[in-house]
Amino acid sequence: MFINIENFLQMLSVFQKKIVGYAITAISISVICAFIVLLFRLFGMFLNSFYYVFFPVALALILSYMIEPIVEFLSAKFKIKKTTSCIICFVSISVLFTLILAFGIPFLVSQIAQMYNNFPDMANNIGEYMTEHAPETKQIIISKLEALREKIMSFQPQGDGKALSKFVSTVEFASGEVSAICSFFAALAVVPIYLYYMLISDFDFFAWIDSRISFLKNDMRDNILFFLRRFSEIMQSFFRGQLLIATIMGLMLGISLRLSGVRFGFILGFFAGLLNVIPYFGTIIGLGIIIPVAFFQAGGGIFLVAVALSIFVIVQLIEGYYLTPKIMGDKTGLHPTVIIFSVFFWGTALNGILGMILAIPFSALIVAVYPKLHEFFVEFCESKSHTEIEN
């Protein structure tokens, strides 16, 4: 009943053996891919279950990369302890945050209120434009909105039992949302504590790792430490440099759009620039919002759209040819397209915002490990080819 594998292979021709080999390889690759997907799913479920445990640690670690140079500078410049310089940084950040809340929030609220008040006029302009240039499209949109309104209005709970069930489910949903919000703010409250101890600590992570892997061979230990140091360099360069670049871009976009006459240009441009902490992401989102505003606002049109597009192009050129080379150079090892892909990939793979936060660290680790893995693979292939030639 059992087939002898050797006899079976001997019965096959060379072409059939290749087909069998390709089939086995395809099955093996499929099994490995399924296993990787399963690992991603399990890791994503694990992160979601302990979201409020890992979120403050990850956020504090990212903030420590940005604040640590300031703490080190104050400590060295004024000959004070790291604890004192850390407290000075915390007080300065708190004062700055308070000033932003005192002056920035009222400005933001007023801008949002103006946007809300001007929305009917803009909607009317859009309606007039659609009526003149695309009446069929307008009718389709109106019919879809009317169908949606009728569907919502027709949804009425029937009977006391269904009404009570709907009320209970609504209360459960609301209580769950309140609990999630409270957990989120509790996690944020822990971030300064983690951040403080990360900044004042003189703990040498690399020396600690080196002492824990002393049983390994010297080459392997050197490779592991190389990976970790390269990973740390990429993280520091990215989070320190990219945030500064995004802030500068936000100011340039906001001021330029405001001076060009785009309504709410400063607030829209500034936030579009900040979103460029993920390269090009803020530009894409900003264009999708600002171009319609420039076209449909009172006094807007093709000329204002062209001006807004020119501003985005100029700011993007300044970022690409001056800011990024000057501030970050080639230290990150992460191409902008890799960053964009990694944010969406890890966010999807790990089911949520925490995955998007961890996207840069994970991608940086892969970039750090890849050169050594490539070197190992090349050496392995060369040694295997030499062995086959000798045989």
C-alpha positions in Angstrom: 0.0 0.0 0.0 2.9 2.3 0.7 4.9 3.8 -2.2 8.7 3.7 -2.1 9.7 7.3 -2.8 13.0 6.3 -4.4 11.4 3.8 -6.8 8.7 6.4 -7.6 11.3 9.1 -8.5 13.3 6.6 -10.6 10.1 6.0 -12.7 9.8 9.7 -13.6 11.5 11.5 -16.4 13.8 14.5 -15.9 11.0 16.9 -16.9 8.5 15.1 -14.5 11.1 15.4 -11.7 11.3 19.1 -12.3 7.5 19.4 -12.2 7.4 17.5 -8.9 10.2 19.7 -7.5 8.4 22.9 -8.5 5.1 21.6 -7.0 6.9 20.7 -3.7 8.5 24.2 -3.7 5.2 25.9 -4.3 3.5 24.0 -1.5 6.4 24.8 0.9 6.2 28.5 0.0 2.4 28.4 0.5 2.8 26.8 3.9 5.5 29.3 5.0 3.3 32.3 3.8 0.3 30.9 5.7 2.5 30.5 8.8 3.7 34.1 8.5 0.2 35.4 8.1 -0.9 33.4 11.2 2.0 34.9 13.1 0.9 38.4 12.1 -2.6 37.7 13.1 -1.6 36.3 16.5 0.8 39.2 17.1 -1.9 41.7 16.1 -4.4 40.0 18.5 -1.8 40.1 21.2 -1.2 43.9 20.6 -4.9 44.6 20.5 -5.4 42.8 23.8 -2.6 44.7 25.5 -3.0 47.9 23.5 -3.1 50.2 26.6 0.0 48.5 28.0 2.3 48.9 24.9 0.9 52.2 23.6 2.4 54.4 26.4 5.7 52.6 26.2 6.0 53.0 22.5 5.0 56.7 22.6 7.4 57.4 25.4 10.2 55.7 23.5 9.5 57.8 20.4 9.4 61.0 22.5 12.6 60.1 24.2 14.4 59.9 20.8 13.3 63.5 20.2 13.9 65.0 23.6 17.1 63.2 24.6 19.4 65.6 22.7 18.0 68.6 24.5 18.5 66.9 27.9 22.1 65.9 27.0 22.8 69.5 25.8 21.5 71.2 28.9 23.3 68.7 31.1 26.7 69.2 29.4 26.3 73.0 28.8 25.3 74.0 32.4 27.1 71.2 34.2 23.9 69.9 35.8 22.6 66.5 36.5 20.4 64.7 33.9 17.5 64.7 36.4 17.7 68.6 36.7 17.9 69.0 32.9 15.0 66.6 32.4 12.9 68.6 34.9 13.8 71.8 33.0 12.7 70.2 29.7 9.5 68.9 31.2 8.6 72.4 32.7 9.5 74.1 29.4 7.3 71.6 27.4 4.5 72.1 29.9 4.7 75.9 29.6 4.8 75.6 25.8 1.8 73.2 25.8 -0.1 75.6 28.1 0.5 78.5 25.7 -0.6 76.4 22.8 -3.8 75.5 24.6 -4.3 79.2 25.7 -3.8 80.8 22.3 -3.8 78.0 19.7 -7.1 76.2 20.8 -9.2 79.4 20.6 -7.8 80.2 17.1 -8.4 76.6 16.0 -12.0 76.7 17.4 -12.6 80.0 15.6 -11.3 78.6 12.3 -13.4 75.5 12.6 -16.5 77.7 13.4 -15.8 79.8 10.3 -15.4 76.7 8.2 -18.7 75.5 9.5 -20.4 78.8 8.8 -18.9 79.0 5.3 -19.8 75.4 4.4 -23.4 76.3 3.1 -21.9 78.9 0.8 -19.3 76.5 -0.5 -21.9 73.7 -0.9 -24.1 76.2 -2.8 -21.1 77.0 -5.1 -20.5 73.3 -5.7 -24.2 72.8 -6.5 -24.2 75.7 -9.0 -21.0 74.4 -10.6 -22.5 70.8 -10.9 -25.8 72.2 -12.3 -23.9 74.1 -15.0 -21.3 71.6 -15.9 -22.5 68.1 -14.8 -26.3 68.1 -14.2 -26.5 64.3 -14.6 -23.9 63.8 -11.8 -25.8 66.1 -9.5 -29.0 64.2 -10.0 -27.3 60.9 -9.3 -25.9 62.3 -6.0 -29.3 63.8 -5.0 -31.1 60.5 -5.7 -28.5 58.5 -3.6 -28.8 61.0 -0.7 -32.6 60.8 -0.9 -32.5 57.0 -0.9 -30.2 57.1 2.1 -32.5 59.5 4.0 -35.6 57.4 3.3 -33.8 54.3 4.6 -32.7 56.0 7.8 -36.2 57.4 8.3 -37.8 54.0 7.7 -35.7 52.4 10.4 -38.1 52.5 13.4 -38.0 49.9 16.2 -41.3 47.9 16.3 -42.7 46.8 19.7 -41.6 47.5 23.2 -39.2 44.5 23.3 -37.2 45.7 20.3 -37.2 49.2 21.6 -35.9 48.0 25.0 -33.3 45.8 23.2 -32.1 48.8 21.1 -31.9 50.9 24.2 -29.8 48.3 26.0 -27.5 47.8 23.1 -27.1 51.6 22.8 -26.2 51.9 26.5 -23.7 49.0 26.2 -22.1 50.7 23.2 -21.9 54.1 25.0 -20.4 52.5 28.1 -17.8 50.7 26.1 -16.9 53.9 24.3 -16.6 55.8 27.6 -14.4 53.0 29.0 -12.1 53.0 26.0 -11.8 56.8 26.2 -10.9 56.6 29.9 -8.4 53.8 29.3 -6.8 55.9 26.5 -6.3 59.0 28.7 -5.1 56.8 31.5 -2.4 55.4 29.2 -1.5 58.9 28.1 -1.1 59.9 31.8 1.5 57.2 32.2 3.6 58.4 29.2 5.4 61.2 31.2 6.5 58.7 33.9 8.0 56.3 31.3 9.6 59.2 29.5 11.1 60.7 32.6 12.8 57.4 33.6 14.0 56.8 30.0 15.6 60.2 29.9 17.4 60.2 33.3 18.6 56.6 33.1 22.3 55.9 32.4 21.5 52.3 31.5 23.7 51.0 28.8 21.4 48.8 26.8 24.1 47.6 24.4 26.5 46.6 27.2 23.6 44.8 28.9 22.8 42.9 25.7 26.5 42.1 25.2 26.7 40.6 28.7 23.6 38.5 28.2 24.8 36.9 25.0 28.4 36.3 26.1 27.9 32.5 25.4 27.6 33.2 21.7 30.5 33.3 19.2 32.2 36.6 18.8 31.0 37.0 15.2 27.4 36.4 16.1 27.6 38.8 19.1 29.1 41.5 16.9 26.4 41.0 14.3 23.6 41.2 16.9 25.1 44.4 18.4 25.5 45.8 14.9 21.8 45.2 14.2 20.7 46.9 17.4 23.0 49.9 17.0 22.0 50.4 13.4 18.3 50.1 14.4 18.8 52.8 17.1 20.6 55.1 14.6 17.7 54.8 12.1 15.1 55.5 14.8 16.9 58.5 16.2 17.5 60.0 12.8 13.9 59.5 11.6 11.9 60.7 14.6 14.2 63.7 15.3 14.6 64.8 11.7 11.2 63.9 10.2 9.2 65.7 12.8 11.3 68.9 12.4 10.9 68.7 8.6 7.1 68.2 8.9 6.8 71.2 11.2 8.8 73.4 8.8 6.7 72.3 5.9 3.6 73.0 7.9 4.6 76.5 8.6 5.7 77.2 5.0 2.4 75.7 3.6 0.2 77.5 6.1 1.8 80.9 5.7 2.0 80.7 1.9 -1.6 79.5 1.5 -2.9 82.2 3.9 -1.0 84.9 2.0 -2.3 83.6 -1.4 -5.9 84.1 -0.3 -7.0 80.5 0.3 -9.7 80.4 3.0 -8.5 78.8 6.2 -5.2 78.3 4.4 -3.0 78.5 7.5 -4.8 75.9 9.5 -5.2 73.5 6.5 -1.7 74.0 5.3 -0.1 73.6 8.7 -1.8 70.3 9.4 -1.1 69.1 5.9 2.6 69.8 6.6 2.5 68.0 9.9 1.1 64.9 8.3 4.2 64.8 6.2 5.9 63.1 9.1 4.9 60.2 6.9 6.5 61.4 3.6 4.1 62.7 1.0 1.1 61.6 3.1 0.3 65.2 4.2 0.7 66.5 0.7 -1.7 64.0 -0.7 -4.3 64.7 2.0 -3.7 68.4 1.8 -4.2 68.6 -2.0 -7.4 66.6 -1.7 -8.8 69.2 0.7 -7.2 72.5 -0.3 -7.7 72.3 -4.0 -11.6 72.0 -3.8 -11.6 74.8 -1.2 -9.5 77.0 -3.5 -11.7 76.3 -6.4 -15.2 76.6 -4.8 -14.6 79.4 -2.3 -15.9 82.9 -3.0 -13.5 84.5 -5.4 -11.7 81.2 -6.1 -11.3 79.4 -9.4 -8.6 78.0 -11.7 -6.1 80.7 -10.9 -6.2 80.2 -7.2 -6.0 76.4 -7.7 -2.9 76.9 -9.8 -1.4 79.1 -7.1 -2.1 76.5 -4.4 -0.6 73.7 -6.6 2.5 75.9 -7.2 2.9 76.4 -3.4 2.7 72.6 -2.8 5.2 71.9 -5.6 7.7 74.6 -4.3 7.5 73.4 -0.7 7.9 69.8 -1.8 11.0 70.7 -3.8 12.5 72.6 -0.8 11.8 69.5 1.3 13.3 67.1 -1.1 16.4 69.0 -2.3 17.3 71.0 0.9 15.5 70.1 4.1 15.8 66.3 4.0 19.5 66.3 2.8 20.4 69.1 5.3 18.6 67.7 8.4 18.6 63.9 7.9 21.1 63.2 5.1 21.3 59.5 4.3 21.2 58.3 7.9 17.7 56.8 8.0 18.1 54.1 5.4 14.4 54.3 4.8 13.2 55.5 1.4 9.9 57.6 1.5 8.0 54.9 -0.5 9.2 52.3 2.0 7.9 54.4 4.9 4.5 54.9 3.3 4.2 51.2 2.4 5.4 50.1 5.9 2.8 52.3 7.7 -0.1 50.8 5.7 1.4 47.3 5.8 2.0 47.1 9.5 -1.2 49.0 10.3 -3.1 46.3 8.4 -1.0 43.4 9.6 -1.3 44.4 13.3 -4.9 45.6 13.1 -4.8 49.2 14.1 -3.0 52.4 15.1 -0.4 50.7 17.3 0.8 48.8 14.2 1.1 52.1 12.4 3.1 53.5 15.3 5.4 50.5 15.3 5.7 50.5 11.5 8.9 52.6 11.4 10.7 50.6 14.2 9.9 47.3 12.5 10.9 48.6 9.1 14.1 50.1 10.5 14.9 46.7 12.1 14.4 45.0 8.7 16.6 47.6 7.0 19.3 47.1 9.7 19.2 43.3 9.4 19.0 43.0 5.6 22.7 43.8 4.7 23.9 41.1 7.0 21.3 38.6 5.8 22.2 39.3 2.2 25.9 38.9 3.0 25.2 35.6 4.7 23.0 34.3 1.8 25.7 35.2 -0.8 28.4 33.4 1.2 26.1 30.4 1.6 25.4 30.2 -2.1 29.0 30.6 -3.0 30.1 27.8 -0.6 27.3 25.5 -1.9 28.4 26.1 -5.5 32.1 25.4 -4.6 31.0 22.2 -2.9 29.0 21.0 -6.0 32.0 21.8 -8.2 34.3 19.8 -6.0 31.9 16.8 -6.0 
